[in-house]
Amino acid sequence: MGFQLDRRVYEPAEDSQLLCATLEKAVAHFPELRGCVLELGTGSGIVALTLASLGATVTATDLNPYAVALARSNAQEQDLTIEFLQGDLFKPIGGRKFDAIVCNPPYLPPSDDYDDRWLALAVEGGPSGIEFTQRLLINAPRNLHPEGGVWLVISSLAGDLPAGWERKRFDTQNFEGENLCVERLSRSTINI
Ligand SMILES: C[S@@+](CC[C@H](N)C(=O)[O-])C[C@H]1O[C@@H](n2cnc3c(N)ncnc32)[C@H](O)[C@@H]1O
């Protein structure tokens, strides 16, 4: 059957591919990506499947129930064991701690472009776009081991992130005037 899509679920795009490619390269230097990894907003599951293929023990969440069902089916199809949970950001995982947190967040402000609420949820990050990512970073320390990293897709269209994080930038690509990059945000320094 191969990798399935669903019209109510975010279809993997350049940002998803950039994140997967960066994780595949970074895993040699960051063993946390082979540890217990949480993916927030899994969509079709493409990033969770990539992480599991790299050897991580993956838990993945999404608020969209159709995304959770689709990602679960895509993982089964590839014989990958991944825990999928439906719910808002960290809520479904309680107090569990992870070695890394990975997310390709929604980051655009609201628009009239999407008449499907689930597709709007996949791209709109709050009143000014950045609120989803801010909420993620404010809450991440509770569910992240102190040495762990938050791996985020960051767009030049997104607003400011909360202070207090050390940021390491990985691959950057330009898509139709928008710069996309992947960053690892941490509370501590790791030298490679
Ligand atoms: C840009 S898509 C990324 C999908 C997939 N990870 C990828 O890279 O192709 C963002 C995802 O976040 C999910 N999402 C949006 N708000 C959420 C929330 N509050 N809690 C959990 N997931 C959320 C959306 O349903 C969507 O699947």
PDBQT file of the ligand as one rigid body, heavy atoms in Angstrom, charges set to zero:
ROOT
HETATM    1  C1  LIG A 201       2.742  21.726   9.727  1.00  0.00    +0.000 C 
HETATM    2  S1  LIG A 201       1.855  20.278  10.215  1.00  0.00    +0.000 S 
HETATM    3  C2  LIG A 201       3.229  19.121  10.370  1.00  0.00    +0.000 C 
HETATM    4  C3  LIG A 201       2.835  17.685  10.095  1.00  0.00    +0.000 C 
HETATM    5  C4  LIG A 201       3.997  16.703  10.005  1.00  0.00    +0.000 C 
HETATM    6  N1  LIG A 201       4.740  16.648  11.251  1.00  0.00    +0.000 N 
HETATM    7  C5  LIG A 201       4.912  17.076   8.858  1.00  0.00    +0.000 C 
HETATM    8  O1  LIG A 201       6.024  17.591   9.112  1.00  0.00    +0.000 OA
HETATM    9  O2  LIG A 201       4.533  16.875   7.703  1.00  0.00    +0.000 OA
HETATM   10  C6  LIG A 201       1.448  20.653  11.922  1.00  0.00    +0.000 C 
HETATM   11  C7  LIG A 201       0.662  19.567  12.659  1.00  0.00    +0.000 C 
HETATM   12  O3  LIG A 201       0.414  20.032  13.993  1.00  0.00    +0.000 OA
HETATM   13  C8  LIG A 201      -0.888  19.617  14.380  1.00  0.00    +0.000 C 
HETATM   14  N2  LIG A 201      -1.363  20.505  15.469  1.00  0.00    +0.000 N 
HETATM   15  C9  LIG A 201      -1.800  21.778  15.368  1.00  0.00    +0.000 A 
HETATM   16  N3  LIG A 201      -2.124  22.261  16.587  1.00  0.00    +0.000 NA
HETATM   17  C10 LIG A 201      -1.888  21.255  17.468  1.00  0.00    +0.000 A 
HETATM   18  C11 LIG A 201      -2.014  21.139  18.886  1.00  0.00    +0.000 A 
HETATM   19  N4  LIG A 201      -2.462  22.163  19.637  1.00  0.00    +0.000 N 
HETATM   20  N5  LIG A 201      -1.655  19.968  19.475  1.00  0.00    +0.000 NA
HETATM   21  C12 LIG A 201      -1.198  18.923  18.720  1.00  0.00    +0.000 A 
HETATM   22  N6  LIG A 201      -1.061  18.977  17.373  1.00  0.00    +0.000 NA
HETATM   23  C13 LIG A 201      -1.390  20.125  16.756  1.00  0.00    +0.000 A 
HETATM   24  C14 LIG A 201      -1.715  19.706  13.109  1.00  0.00    +0.000 C 
HETATM   25  O4  LIG A 201      -2.890  18.924  13.184  1.00  0.00    +0.000 OA
HETATM   26  C15 LIG A 201      -0.693  19.223  12.067  1.00  0.00    +0.000 C 
HETATM   27  O5  LIG A 201      -0.803  17.834  11.873  1.00  0.00    +0.000 OA
ENDROOT
TORSDOF 0
